[in-house]
Amino acid sequence: MRLRSDPVVRLRALVLAAYCVNGFCLSAWNVRLAAIGEQTGLDAAGLGRFLMAGAIGTLVTIPVAGRWVARAGSRRVYGLATVGFVVAYLALAAAIALGAVWPLLAANALHGAAFALTNVPQSVLGTQAERRVGRSILSQFHAAYSIAAALGAALGGLAATAGLGPAPQLLALAVLAGAARTAVWSGLRGAGTLDPLPARPVPPSGPDEEPTPRGRRTGVWLETSTLLLGTVVFGAALSEGAANNWITPTLIDAFPVDEGTAATAVSVFLVAQTLGRIAGGRLVDRFGATVALVTSGLVSTAGVVLFAAAPVLWLCWVGAGVWGLGAALSVPVAISVAARGGDAPTRIAAVTSLSSLANIAGPPLIGAAADAVGLRWAVGAVGVVLLAGAVAGRFAARDRRPRIAPVRAEPQPVDAAG
């Protein structure tokens, strides 16, 4: 069987499975937030604190995850994350059943930490698979994540319709996630990958110059290229969070529509984003990472502005579609570029930490802006951050390799000692 004989195909399939499992499980219980709030007595503000606990767990853990992956390998850290997810699901189920708020917050913080311990090795393995294949495929993994997330949300909705409470659903997810993730972890033992890239920073002024003293003191976290890529990821994460959380209430506030009709705009956004991720790799290979990052930022900005300023409902749907299409490539391309500079785990951790920061700061900032100027203006202001990301993208990839060339090195097992 080709999957068994070709380590590159095997690694690609395993990374794809890892993204699918992560997206499916996360969405399957996130759609039950209303039921979780009802059973634990949390109002909207309380649910906001619940979500923030998860984001804080992720933000705190990401720097550690980068170091652990660099030292212990992706497979070992992914295995640790699997244990963390199972324990988090069991703890969430117990806290919901007991109606205990503080244990619920602690369980979601653990879930956020497990997410970080998955996201970094998963991204590292994705960039390794991309290098082995020799073309841009990381966006396809993100597309698989989106598709699996939609399926997970649908299953969560079916569970709610069938009268299954969130606690029993989380118990089932603990079993499912444990089994699926263990299968991925086991498969990674013999999958093909590359030796890590040398942990040498590439300064923005030129690849042949020595790192500055400041770069030696602070590592990759404060390098100009890392901060620029982080700006891109921050804007993209803020944009995606705004789309998922605020499109529906914005349309309800601006037009005489019900919740179901307004929610279709979110579906338009997600479908456009997924299609862009499926097809976007070829565009990256043809035009390069810089063009992809700048174009993504500009298209997203145009979509946000059109959505926020449209005088009629159908134009809002068009804006949501343009917004989603622009949001497709920013994160996967930024992660791919970050991994090309050496010390991939640390660089990926540094860049993706800005995504967690956006998840923490975004909801309260948009909410406060909405109280001051209204929801449409508050959502439209996200375009300013996206525009800053487009400018950052113009310079973030200029000293990175513009194309991904296939690497012909002999494959080695992924963390075989793990």
ROMAR-445766 format. One record per residue (C-alpha): x, y, z; residue number from 0. Coordinates in nm, 3 decimals, decimal comma. Layout:
<atoms>
<atom <X Y Z> NUM>,
...
</atoms>
This chain:
<atoms>
<atom <0,000 0,000 0,000> 0>,
<atom <0,142 0,339 -0,100> 1>,
<atom <0,058 0,502 0,234> 2>,
<atom <0,279 0,246 0,406> 3>,
<atom <0,565 0,247 0,154> 4>,
<atom <0,597 0,621 0,094> 5>,
<atom <0,695 0,806 0,414> 6>,
<atom <0,610 1,143 0,259> 7>,
<atom <0,255 1,036 0,176> 8>,
<atom <0,225 0,884 0,523> 9>,
<atom <0,345 1,197 0,699> 10>,
<atom <0,107 1,412 0,494> 11>,
<atom <-0,187 1,184 0,573> 12>,
<atom <-0,108 1,182 0,945> 13>,
<atom <-0,078 1,560 0,963> 14>,
<atom <-0,408 1,589 0,776> 15>,
<atom <-0,568 1,354 1,028> 16>,
<atom <-0,424 1,555 1,318> 17>,
<atom <-0,577 1,878 1,186> 18>,
<atom <-0,912 1,707 1,127> 19>,
<atom <-0,930 1,558 1,477> 20>,
<atom <-0,839 1,893 1,634> 21>,
<atom <-1,099 2,090 1,438> 22>,
<atom <-1,375 1,833 1,481> 23>,
<atom <-1,340 1,794 1,858> 24>,
<atom <-1,307 2,167 1,928> 25>,
<atom <-1,618 2,265 1,731> 26>,
<atom <-1,825 1,969 1,849> 27>,
<atom <-1,841 2,106 2,203> 28>,
<atom <-1,795 2,479 2,137> 29>,
<atom <-2,140 2,488 1,975> 30>,
<atom <-2,282 2,380 2,312> 31>,
<atom <-2,176 2,699 2,491> 32>,
<atom <-2,535 2,808 2,547> 33>,
<atom <-2,618 2,477 2,714> 34>,
<atom <-2,299 2,492 2,920> 35>,
<atom <-2,394 2,840 3,039> 36>,
<atom <-2,746 2,726 3,125> 37>,
<atom <-2,629 2,427 3,328> 38>,
<atom <-2,360 2,619 3,517> 39>,
<atom <-2,549 2,947 3,562> 40>,
<atom <-2,312 3,152 3,346> 41>,
<atom <-2,449 3,455 3,166> 42>,
<atom <-2,291 3,609 2,855> 43>,
<atom <-2,018 3,776 3,060> 44>,
<atom <-1,950 3,451 3,241> 45>,
<atom <-1,920 3,262 2,915> 46>,
<atom <-1,677 3,530 2,801> 47>,
<atom <-1,462 3,460 3,106> 48>,
<atom <-1,489 3,088 3,032> 49>,
<atom <-1,360 3,140 2,678> 50>,
<atom <-1,089 3,375 2,799> 51>,
<atom <-0,964 3,109 3,042> 52>,
<atom <-0,902 2,878 2,747> 53>,
<atom <-0,727 3,151 2,549> 54>,
<atom <-0,503 3,234 2,848> 55>,
<atom <-0,412 2,866 2,886> 56>,
<atom <-0,307 2,863 2,522> 57>,
<atom <-0,112 3,189 2,540> 58>,
<atom <0,082 3,085 2,851> 59>,
<atom <0,167 2,741 2,712> 60>,
<atom <0,272 2,830 2,356> 61>,
<atom <0,625 2,952 2,446> 62>,
<atom <0,682 2,635 2,649> 63>,
<atom <0,543 2,423 2,366> 64>,
<atom <0,796 2,569 2,123> 65>,
<atom <1,087 2,486 2,353> 66>,
<atom <0,955 2,136 2,424> 67>,
<atom <0,912 2,055 2,056> 68>,
<atom <1,264 2,179 1,985> 69>,
<atom <1,408 1,960 2,263> 70>,
<atom <1,182 1,653 2,278> 71>,
<atom <1,035 1,640 1,929> 72>,
<atom <0,689 1,685 1,781> 73>,
<atom <0,566 1,334 1,848> 74>,
<atom <0,636 1,339 2,221> 75>,
<atom <0,470 1,678 2,270> 76>,
<atom <0,170 1,568 2,063> 77>,
<atom <0,138 1,263 2,287> 78>,
<atom <0,148 1,484 2,597> 79>,
<atom <-0,122 1,702 2,444> 80>,
<atom <-0,338 1,395 2,388> 81>,
<atom <-0,329 1,316 2,759> 82>,
<atom <-0,407 1,681 2,834> 83>,
<atom <-0,710 1,684 2,604> 84>,
<atom <-0,857 1,366 2,752> 85>,
<atom <-0,814 1,496 3,108> 86>,
<atom <-0,958 1,835 3,006> 87>,
<atom <-1,268 1,679 2,849> 88>,
<atom <-1,327 1,464 3,157> 89>,
<atom <-1,278 1,766 3,386> 90>,
<atom <-1,513 1,982 3,176> 91>,
<atom <-1,779 1,711 3,187> 92>,
<atom <-1,748 1,677 3,566> 93>,
<atom <-1,759 2,054 3,624> 94>,
<atom <-2,070 2,091 3,406> 95>,
<atom <-2,245 1,800 3,579> 96>,
<atom <-2,169 1,955 3,919> 97>,
<atom <-2,243 2,312 3,809> 98>,
<atom <-1,904 2,419 3,947> 99>,
<atom <-1,780 2,740 3,785> 100>,
<atom <-1,420 2,763 3,903> 101>,
<atom <-1,337 2,401 3,815> 102>,
<atom <-1,500 2,471 3,478> 103>,
<atom <-1,265 2,767 3,417> 104>,
<atom <-0,964 2,561 3,528> 105>,
<atom <-1,066 2,275 3,297> 106>,
<atom <-1,093 2,509 3,000> 107>,
<atom <-0,753 2,660 3,083> 108>,
<atom <-0,614 2,305 3,070> 109>,
<atom <-0,793 2,255 2,739> 110>,
<atom <-0,628 2,572 2,608> 111>,
<atom <-0,288 2,447 2,720> 112>,
<atom <-0,348 2,113 2,545> 113>,
<atom <-0,449 2,305 2,233> 114>,
<atom <-0,116 2,490 2,236> 115>,
<atom <0,072 2,165 2,288> 116>,
<atom <-0,108 2,036 1,978> 117>,
<atom <-0,089 2,347 1,762> 118>,
<atom <0,289 2,391 1,769> 119>,
<atom <0,396 2,031 1,689> 120>,
<atom <0,109 2,001 1,440> 121>,
<atom <0,229 2,315 1,261> 122>,
<atom <0,590 2,198 1,268> 123>,
<atom <0,492 1,863 1,119> 124>,
<atom <0,281 2,044 0,860> 125>,
<atom <0,575 2,257 0,748> 126>,
<atom <0,796 1,948 0,738> 127>,
<atom <0,542 1,772 0,515> 128>,
<atom <0,530 2,083 0,298> 129>,
<atom <0,908 2,080 0,257> 130>,
<atom <0,906 1,709 0,171> 131>,
<atom <0,632 1,748 -0,090> 132>,
<atom <0,803 2,052 -0,241> 133>,
<atom <0,504 2,283 -0,278> 134>,
<atom <0,273 2,488 -0,058> 135>,
<atom <0,023 2,252 0,108> 136>,
<atom <-0,009 2,395 0,460> 137>,
<atom <-0,326 2,582 0,362> 138>,
<atom <-0,482 2,246 0,267> 139>,
<atom <-0,432 2,123 0,623> 140>,
<atom <-0,608 2,435 0,747> 141>,
<atom <-0,889 2,370 0,497> 142>,
<atom <-0,924 2,018 0,638> 143>,
<atom <-0,942 2,170 0,986> 144>,
<atom <-1,226 2,398 0,870> 145>,
<atom <-1,420 2,115 0,706> 146>,
<atom <-1,381 1,891 1,010> 147>,
<atom <-1,484 2,180 1,234> 148>,
<atom <-1,804 2,222 1,032> 149>,
<atom <-1,877 1,851 1,070> 150>,
<atom <-1,807 1,870 1,443> 151>,
<atom <-2,040 2,167 1,480> 152>,
<atom <-2,311 1,978 1,290> 153>,
<atom <-2,271 1,676 1,518> 154>,
<atom <-2,285 1,899 1,823> 155>,
<atom <-2,606 2,050 1,691> 156>,
<atom <-2,752 1,704 1,636> 157>,
<atom <-2,657 1,608 1,990> 158>,
<atom <-2,838 1,915 2,120> 159>,
<atom <-3,146 1,837 1,909> 160>,
<atom <-3,146 1,480 2,040> 161>,
<atom <-3,145 1,611 2,397> 162>,
<atom <-2,793 1,494 2,482> 163>,
<atom <-2,639 1,722 2,743> 164>,
<atom <-2,293 1,875 2,702> 165>,
<atom <-2,145 1,665 2,983> 166>,
<atom <-2,221 1,325 2,821> 167>,
<atom <-2,106 1,466 2,487> 168>,
<atom <-1,772 1,568 2,639> 169>,
<atom <-1,731 1,219 2,785> 170>,
<atom <-1,784 1,075 2,437> 171>,
<atom <-1,533 1,325 2,297> 172>,
<atom <-1,276 1,217 2,554> 173>,
<atom <-1,299 0,862 2,420> 174>,
<atom <-1,305 0,968 2,053> 175>,
<atom <-1,021 1,219 2,083> 176>,
<atom <-0,810 0,979 2,288> 177>,
<atom <-0,848 0,699 2,033> 178>,
<atom <-0,800 0,914 1,720> 179>,
<atom <-0,507 1,113 1,855> 180>,
<atom <-0,337 0,798 1,985> 181>,
<atom <-0,364 0,650 1,635> 182>,
<atom <-0,195 0,961 1,491> 183>,
<atom <0,072 0,956 1,762> 184>,
<atom <0,142 0,590 1,696> 185>,
<atom <0,163 0,645 1,320> 186>,
<atom <0,414 0,927 1,359> 187>,
<atom <0,672 0,683 1,493> 188>,
<atom <0,758 0,563 1,144> 189>,
<atom <0,656 0,862 0,935> 190>,
<atom <0,917 1,040 0,724> 191>,
<atom <1,039 1,389 0,807> 192>,
<atom <1,346 1,605 0,775> 193>,
<atom <1,617 1,689 1,020> 194>,
<atom <1,536 2,018 1,193> 195>,
<atom <1,656 2,332 1,023> 196>,
<atom <1,954 2,493 1,197> 197>,
<atom <1,854 2,725 1,477> 198>,
<atom <2,020 3,031 1,325> 199>,
<atom <1,817 3,350 1,304> 200>,
<atom <1,795 3,516 0,963> 201>,
<atom <1,815 3,892 1,025> 202>,
<atom <1,588 4,118 0,818> 203>,
<atom <1,884 4,309 0,673> 204>,
<atom <2,027 4,006 0,497> 205>,
<atom <2,074 3,633 0,537> 206>,
<atom <2,455 3,651 0,552> 207>,
<atom <2,488 3,904 0,834> 208>,
<atom <2,545 3,816 1,196> 209>,
<atom <2,254 3,851 1,439> 210>,
<atom <2,245 4,172 1,634> 211>,
<atom <2,329 4,174 2,006> 212>,
<atom <1,963 4,233 2,080> 213>,
<atom <1,874 3,929 1,869> 214>,
<atom <2,121 3,717 2,068> 215>,
<atom <1,968 3,832 2,395> 216>,
<atom <1,604 3,789 2,308> 217>,
<atom <1,611 3,502 2,058> 218>,
<atom <1,356 3,485 1,781> 219>,
<atom <1,070 3,641 1,977> 220>,
<atom <1,177 4,000 1,913> 221>,
<atom <1,327 3,959 1,569> 222>,
<atom <1,178 4,197 1,316> 223>,
<atom <1,063 3,917 1,087> 224>,
<atom <0,890 3,738 1,375> 225>,
<atom <0,711 4,054 1,485> 226>,
<atom <0,600 4,126 1,128> 227>,
<atom <0,465 3,775 1,081> 228>,
<atom <0,304 3,800 1,425> 229>,
<atom <0,128 4,118 1,313> 230>,
<atom <-0,013 3,929 1,014> 231>,
<atom <-0,133 3,642 1,234> 232>,
<atom <-0,274 3,878 1,498> 233>,
<atom <-0,484 4,059 1,237> 234>,
<atom <-0,599 3,732 1,079> 235>,
<atom <-0,698 3,580 1,415> 236>,
<atom <-0,878 3,899 1,521> 237>,
<atom <-1,057 3,901 1,185> 238>,
<atom <-1,162 3,536 1,204> 239>,
<atom <-1,283 3,574 1,561> 240>,
<atom <-1,482 3,884 1,465> 241>,
<atom <-1,642 3,694 1,177> 242>,
<atom <-1,742 3,394 1,386> 243>,
<atom <-1,863 3,592 1,687> 244>,
<atom <-1,997 3,920 1,551> 245>,
<atom <-2,134 3,874 1,197> 246>,
<atom <-2,469 3,740 1,319> 247>,
<atom <-2,538 4,001 1,590> 248>,
<atom <-2,418 4,278 1,356> 249>,
<atom <-2,672 4,186 1,089> 250>,
<atom <-2,951 4,145 1,344> 251>,
<atom <-2,868 4,490 1,477> 252>,
<atom <-2,852 4,652 1,132> 253>,
<atom <-3,134 4,479 0,940> 254>,
<atom <-3,478 4,334 1,019> 255>,
<atom <-3,366 3,970 0,996> 256>,
<atom <-3,392 3,672 1,229> 257>,
<atom <-3,097 3,484 1,375> 258>,
<atom <-3,112 3,201 1,122> 259>,
<atom <-3,097 3,437 0,824> 260>,
<atom <-2,816 3,639 0,976> 261>,
<atom <-2,617 3,326 1,054> 262>,
<atom <-2,604 3,235 0,685> 263>,
<atom <-2,347 3,511 0,641> 264>,
<atom <-2,114 3,321 0,876> 265>,
<atom <-2,158 3,014 0,656> 266>,
<atom <-2,071 3,225 0,350> 267>,
<atom <-1,754 3,342 0,526> 268>,
<atom <-1,651 2,988 0,624> 269>,
<atom <-1,722 2,835 0,283> 270>,
<atom <-1,522 3,108 0,107> 271>,
<atom <-1,236 3,068 0,354> 272>,
<atom <-1,227 2,691 0,306> 273>,
<atom <-1,232 2,716 -0,075> 274>,
<atom <-0,952 2,973 -0,060> 275>,
<atom <-0,742 2,739 0,152> 276>,
<atom <-0,797 2,444 -0,080> 277>,
<atom <-0,695 2,638 -0,390> 278>,
<atom <-0,452 2,886 -0,234> 279>,
<atom <-0,140 2,669 -0,230> 280>,
<atom <-0,100 2,693 -0,607> 281>,
<atom <-0,122 3,072 -0,589> 282>,
<atom <0,147 3,082 -0,321> 283>,
<atom <0,376 2,863 -0,531> 284>,
<atom <0,321 3,077 -0,838> 285>,
<atom <0,343 3,427 -0,693> 286>,
<atom <0,534 3,377 -0,365> 287>,
<atom <0,463 3,427 0,003> 288>,
<atom <0,492 3,806 -0,002> 289>,
<atom <0,225 3,849 -0,268> 290>,
<atom <0,002 3,598 -0,087> 291>,
<atom <0,028 3,778 0,248> 292>,
<atom <-0,028 4,125 0,102> 293>,
<atom <-0,316 4,014 -0,120> 294>,
<atom <-0,483 3,825 0,165> 295>,
<atom <-0,466 4,131 0,389> 296>,
<atom <-0,602 4,367 0,124> 297>,
<atom <-0,885 4,134 0,016> 298>,
<atom <-0,984 4,076 0,380> 299>,
<atom <-0,983 4,450 0,443> 300>,
<atom <-1,206 4,509 0,140> 301>,
<atom <-1,446 4,239 0,258> 302>,
<atom <-1,470 4,379 0,611> 303>,
<atom <-1,533 4,732 0,484> 304>,
<atom <-1,798 4,611 0,239> 305>,
<atom <-1,969 4,406 0,510> 306>,
<atom <-1,968 4,695 0,757> 307>,
<atom <-2,077 4,966 0,511> 308>,
<atom <-2,321 4,777 0,285> 309>,
<atom <-2,662 4,948 0,269> 310>,
<atom <-2,847 4,626 0,177> 311>,
<atom <-2,834 4,275 0,319> 312>,
<atom <-2,719 4,094 0,005> 313>,
<atom <-2,410 4,315 -0,016> 314>,
<atom <-2,326 4,210 0,341> 315>,
<atom <-2,325 3,850 0,221> 316>,
<atom <-2,094 3,945 -0,064> 317>,
<atom <-1,870 4,126 0,184> 318>,
<atom <-1,865 3,819 0,411> 319>,
<atom <-1,759 3,604 0,115> 320>,
<atom <-1,479 3,841 0,013> 321>,
<atom <-1,375 3,864 0,378> 322>,
<atom <-1,355 3,484 0,409> 323>,
<atom <-1,166 3,447 0,083> 324>,
<atom <-0,906 3,698 0,200> 325>,
<atom <-0,880 3,530 0,540> 326>,
<atom <-0,791 3,195 0,385> 327>,
<atom <-0,413 3,218 0,348> 328>,
<atom <-0,273 3,463 0,602> 329>,
<atom <-0,218 3,218 0,889> 330>,
<atom <-0,090 2,913 0,695> 331>,
<atom <0,143 3,123 0,480> 332>,
<atom <0,278 3,313 0,783> 333>,
<atom <0,347 2,986 0,966> 334>,
<atom <0,515 2,840 0,657> 335>,
<atom <0,739 3,145 0,622> 336>,
<atom <0,824 3,142 0,994> 337>,
<atom <0,938 2,780 0,971> 338>,
<atom <1,185 2,854 0,690> 339>,
<atom <1,423 3,057 0,906> 340>,
<atom <1,555 2,780 1,128> 341>,
<atom <1,449 2,678 1,481> 342>,
<atom <1,099 2,616 1,343> 343>,
<atom <0,928 2,520 1,673> 344>,
<atom <1,032 2,840 1,849> 345>,
<atom <0,949 3,061 1,552> 346>,
<atom <0,608 2,901 1,503> 347>,
<atom <0,535 2,936 1,875> 348>,
<atom <0,634 3,303 1,867> 349>,
<atom <0,418 3,382 1,565> 350>,
<atom <0,112 3,185 1,677> 351>,
<atom <0,124 3,337 2,027> 352>,
<atom <-0,010 3,655 1,867> 353>,
<atom <-0,314 3,456 1,756> 354>,
<atom <-0,390 3,368 2,118> 355>,
<atom <-0,339 3,731 2,218> 356>,
<atom <-0,596 3,832 1,956> 357>,
<atom <-0,840 3,575 2,095> 358>,
<atom <-0,799 3,728 2,442> 359>,
<atom <-0,806 4,095 2,345> 360>,
<atom <-1,048 4,079 2,052> 361>,
<atom <-1,387 4,011 2,216> 362>,
<atom <-1,363 4,281 2,486> 363>,
<atom <-1,213 4,537 2,245> 364>,
<atom <-1,482 4,488 1,982> 365>,
<atom <-1,750 4,485 2,251> 366>,
<atom <-1,625 4,810 2,402> 367>,
<atom <-1,603 4,970 2,058> 368>,
<atom <-1,957 4,855 1,981> 369>,
<atom <-2,086 5,027 2,295> 370>,
<atom <-1,917 5,348 2,183> 371>,
<atom <-1,981 5,361 1,807> 372>,
<atom <-2,211 5,071 1,724> 373>,
<atom <-2,150 4,716 1,607> 374>,
<atom <-2,103 4,788 1,236> 375>,
<atom <-1,834 5,050 1,297> 376>,
<atom <-1,667 4,828 1,557> 377>,
<atom <-1,648 4,533 1,317> 378>,
<atom <-1,538 4,763 1,035> 379>,
<atom <-1,247 4,882 1,249> 380>,
<atom <-1,099 4,531 1,219> 381>,
<atom <-1,011 4,636 0,865> 382>,
<atom <-0,751 4,877 1,006> 383>,
<atom <-0,571 4,586 1,177> 384>,
<atom <-0,594 4,377 0,859> 385>,
<atom <-0,448 4,663 0,658> 386>,
<atom <-0,158 4,680 0,905> 387>,
<atom <-0,112 4,306 0,853> 388>,
<atom <-0,097 4,357 0,475> 389>,
<atom <0,178 4,617 0,520> 390>,
<atom <0,364 4,385 0,759> 391>,
<atom <0,331 4,099 0,511> 392>,
<atom <0,500 4,312 0,246> 393>,
<atom <0,825 4,303 0,445> 394>,
<atom <0,789 3,986 0,656> 395>,
<atom <0,880 3,738 0,381> 396>,
<atom <1,126 3,941 0,176> 397>,
<atom <1,432 3,761 0,313> 398>,
<atom <1,269 3,421 0,331> 399>,
<atom <1,272 3,179 0,043> 400>,
<atom <0,994 3,281 -0,198> 401>,
<atom <0,932 2,927 -0,317> 402>,
<atom <0,932 2,586 -0,155> 403>,
<atom <1,168 2,348 -0,330> 404>,
<atom <1,140 1,975 -0,274> 405>,
<atom <1,408 1,837 -0,043> 406>,
<atom <1,561 1,507 -0,147> 407>,
<atom <1,712 1,410 0,184> 408>,
<atom <1,651 1,057 0,310> 409>,
<atom <1,343 1,047 0,534> 410>,
<atom <1,393 0,977 0,900> 411>,
<atom <1,139 0,872 1,162> 412>,
<atom <0,954 1,144 1,348> 413>,
<atom <1,090 1,140 1,701> 414>,
<atom <1,133 0,768 1,690> 415>,
<atom <1,269 0,768 2,042> 416>,
<atom <0,937 0,904 2,167> 417>,
</atoms>
